[in-house]
Amino acid sequence: LSGVDPMPIYQLVADTSVLTLVHAGEQDLMAVKQAINGNANHLVDTQIAASLIGLPWPSSLGNTIEHLTGLHIDKAHTFTEWDRRPLSKSQLRYAADDVRYLPLVWSRIQEQLVRENRLNWAMQESATQLAGEQVFDPDRQMRRASRGEPLKPAVMTILRELVLLRRELAEADDQPQRTLLSDGALMELVRRKPDNASALREIRFVPQPVAERHGERIVQCIRAAKTMPPIRQEFARLLEDTAVRARIDAMWLAFQTRCMATNIAPNLVTSRAEFTSWLAARIQREQDLAKGSVATDAPLPFAADDWRAESIGRWLSEFIDGRGELALRWDATSGGLRLCDDSK
């Protein structure tokens, strides 16, 4: 884009009368936000929208295109080094494919959203996620990087320190945090724990320029985090009870099944870690009340005006109170689970 003024494009993305389509677009929109000193408007993220019609969360653009259209796009440059110039013809073609199929994908998704009365859900969630964080929240960043899966305390400690370092380095380099180090790069660093710059450079998710400029800082961060006291999980003592863990596992399975039977990706609704914390708080409340102790409320892990409350909140409250049920059938036509009529 040398010699091209991107400001007209940024202004178009910020225009409330124009619908902008993105796929996993939070990072892509950082440049727009910085340029116009505000948020982009009237956006749809097809990754989010696809998760409300039966696709997993998160689904890559390639998988989304293939599922909805039957078209197969080349994924050879998924982890290419995009900051190197000049870009090859195959890289340019790959980049073009990133936007070429979005209108077709959105038209297919929109048809299903309208049919199932979920268009507002997709618009609401797109606006929320694409607005980004107003205040930096390392815990949210950790949940996002780990995709909400429970982590061991020592692993959580390393991940938290890396999340904090990523923010510091990104601000120093004046670039979005996930451009500097993607969530996948963070998790690979946590898994492999490189103890020198040479080992760091072997991790393909870490861009080489980042490894060269900040490799020693990253290695030192991991080394220091390994000596820190592990982050203690909330309700750790309660969760040591195998009966409590079995109850949470069973409820999570029921929750996942209900979501999938209604074509909603469970991890878009809430993460396993957030669900565990909420249910553990509810179990703790039950135990406190049984002892006659003061009990703390444990409301659902999403707000009343959130689309999640409409889609599954009422059922979840009734189900866990013993007033609801989960009745399923197999739909041979679609090849998936569906709710029985009396379980809707």
N, C-alpha and C positions, 0 to 999 in steps of 0.2 A: 504493500500500500504506500510505497514511497511516493511522495508528491501528491497524495490524495488527502483532501481535507475530510475527516470523518464526521465533523460536526453536523452536517445536514442529516446524516444517518442517525446520529444520536438524538437529534431533535425530532426526527420521525418516530423513533422508538418511544420518546417521551410524549408524543401526541396522543391525547385521550380519545381521539376519533379514529385512530388506526389500531387495529388488533395486531400485536406482534407475537409470533410463534417462536418458541425456543424449546430445546430438549435438554433438561438438566442445566438450565440457563443461569443459575445464580452467579456463577463465576464469570460467564460471558458478559453479564450486565454490569460488572464492577466498573468497567471503563466508561460506560454511559453515565453511571451515577457520579463518578469523579468529574466527568466533563461538564455535566449540567448542574452539579452540586445539588442533586436531589434524586428522587426515585423515578424509574421508568414507569409507564402507566399502561393499562389495558393489555395485560399480558396473559398468555396461556402457555404453561409448560406441559408439553405432550407426555413427558415422563410421568408427571403427576396425574394427568388426565387418564392415561392408559391404565394406571393402577386402580382406577375406579370402574373399569369395565372388564376386569379379570386378569390383567397382566401382573406379574410380580413387581414388587417395589424393592430396589429400583431396577428398571429394565433399560438396557442400552438402546441407542437409537437403531442400530442394526437389527436387533432382535424385535424391536417394536415394528419396524418397517416390514420385516419378513412375516411377522404374525398377522399383520393387518392387510398386507397387500400381496404377499407371496413373493415379493421381489427380494433378491439377495444382493447386498452391497459388500464390497471389499472392505475387510477390517484390518488390513495389513498395517495401516498407519495409526492404529489406535494409540500406541505408546511411542510414536515417533517424536523426534526432537523438533518441535515447531518453531523454536527460536533461532534455528540455523537458517542462513540464507545463502544462495537462493533456494526456494522450494522446488522440488522436482515436479514433473508433470503429474506423476501419480499422486503426490501429496496434494497438488492443486485440485485434482479430480476428486480425491477423497474429501477435501474441504468443501467442495461444491455439493457433493452428495449429502453433506451434513445439513444442508438447507433445501436441496432440490426436492426432497420427498415430504417435507413438513406439511405443506398445504394438503396433500393427498392423505397423509396420516391423520391430520386434524379433522378432515371431513369425515373419515371413517369413525374416528373416536366420537366426534360431536353427534353423529347420528345415534349412536348407542346411548350417549349421555342424555340426550333429549328424550329418547324412548323410555329410559329408566328414571327420568326426572332427577338427574344428577348434574346437570350443567352448572348450576349455581355452586355445587360442591367443588367442582374443578376450578371454577373461577376464584372462589374464596381461598382455596388452598394454594393456588398459583400466586395470588397476590400476597399471601402471608409469607410463603417461602422465598419468593423472589425479592421481597422487600429487604431480606437479610436481617441480621441482628442489629438492633438499635444500640445495645450495650453488649460488649464482648462477654460471652458466657463460656468459660472453658469446659464446664461440665456438659453443656449442650454440644460443643465441638467434639468432645470425647465420645458422646453417644452417637453422633453422626458418623464419626470415623469408624467406630466399631459396629455400626449399623444396629446399635441397641443390644448387641449380644453381651451377656454377663462376662466380665473379665476377672481374672485373679487379681488380688490386691496389689501384688508387686508389678504386674503388667499395667494396671491402672495408673500407678505412680509414674512409670516411664512415659506412658501415653500423655498424661497431664503435663509433664515437663516439656515434652516435644510440642504439644499444642501451644504452650506459652512461648516457647522459643520460636515457633513458626510465626506467631504474630509479631514478635520483636523483629525478626529478620525481614518479614514482608514490609513492615513499616519503614525499616531502614532502606530497603530497596525500592520503595514506592510502587508496590505491585500487590495484587490480591493474594491473600494467604494461600489459597488452593492452586494458584499459578506457581507460587514458589515451591510448595510441597503439597501434593494431592493427599486426600485422605488415605488412598491406597498406599502411598509412599510412607505415611506415618505408621500404618499398621505393619508394613513390611519391615520398617525400622524396629518396631517393637518386637516383632517375631525373631528377627535375625540378630539384633543388638550388636551391630558392628563395633569393634573395639579399636579400629584404626581407619585412617582416611582411605587406604587402599581397599579395605573390605567394603566401605561405604560406596565407593565408585562401582562396585560390582552389582549393586542393587539397581535393577533397570528402571524402577519407578522413580528414582531420584534423578532429576535432570543433571546432566554433567556440569553445566555452569554453576548450579547450586552446590554440587559436591566440591567443585574447585574453590568456590568463594567461601563456603560456610562449612565445609566438611569437618574441620577440626572442632568448630563450635558444636556441631551436631553430635560428634563422638563424645566430646566432653560432657554434654548434656545427658546422654545415655549413661555414661560412666557414673556421673554424680547421682542420677536418679536411682541406680541400682543400690546405692548405699543409704538411701532415704528410708524412713519408716513407711511400710506399705499403707496405702489409703484403706481405711477400714470401711467396709460396706455398711450402708444403712441397714438397721435391723439385723446385724450380723449374728447376734446371739439367738434371736428368734429363728433365723434361717439355718442354724445348726441342727434344729429339730427335723429329723427325716420325715416325720408325718406332715409337718408344715410344708416342707419342700415338695412332697408328693401332692399335697393339696394344690399348691401353686402350679405345679406342672400340669395337673389335670384341668385346672381352670384355664390356663394358657392354651392348652390343646382345644378346649371347647370354644374359646374365643377365636382362635385361628380358624377353626372349622366353620363357625358361624360366618366369619368374614368371607372365607373362600366360597361358601355356598351362596353368598350374595354378590360375588364378583368384585370384592374389595380386597386389596392387598393388606394383610394384617399389619405389616410393619409400617404402612403409611398411617394407619390409625394410631398406633403407639408402638414403642419398642418393647422388647422382652424385659429390659432393665427397668423401664418406667412402670410396666405392668406389675413386675415383681414388687417394686417399692410400694405401689398403691395397694396391692393385695396384702402385703405384709403389714402395712399400716392398719388395714381393716381387721386382719386377724389379731393384731396387737390390741386393737380397740375391743374386740370381743373378749379377749382374755382379761383386759382391765375391768370391763363391766362385770364379768363373772366374779371377780375378786372384790367388787364394790369400790374399786379405785376410780379416780378421775380419768376419763377416757377422752382422747383427742379425736375429732372428726376425721374421716377419711373419704373426702369427696372423690368423684370420678376424676380420672387424670386428664380431663378436657373440659372446657367451659361450656355452659349451657347453650350459648349462641354459636358454638362450633358445629360444623357439619357432622362431626363424629358423634355428637350427642343425638342428632337426628337419626343417623344411620345405624348406630348400635348401642348408644348410651342407655336408652330405656330398657332394651332387652337385657343388657349386662347387669343393670341394677336389679331387675326382677329375677334374673337367673341366679344370681349369687344370694338373693334373699329366699330362694326356694319357691318363688311365685311364677317363674318362667320355665320353659323347657327348650330343648334343642332336638327337633325331630327332622330327620334327613331322608332324602331319597336319592337314588342315582338316576341321572338324566342320560339315557343312552344316546339321545340325539346330539347333545352338546358334549357328552363324555365328561361330565363333572357332577359334583354334589349340588343338590338344590334343597331348599327348605320345603318341608311339607306345608300344605296350605294352613294348617292349624298352628304352625310354628312361626308364622310371619309376624 
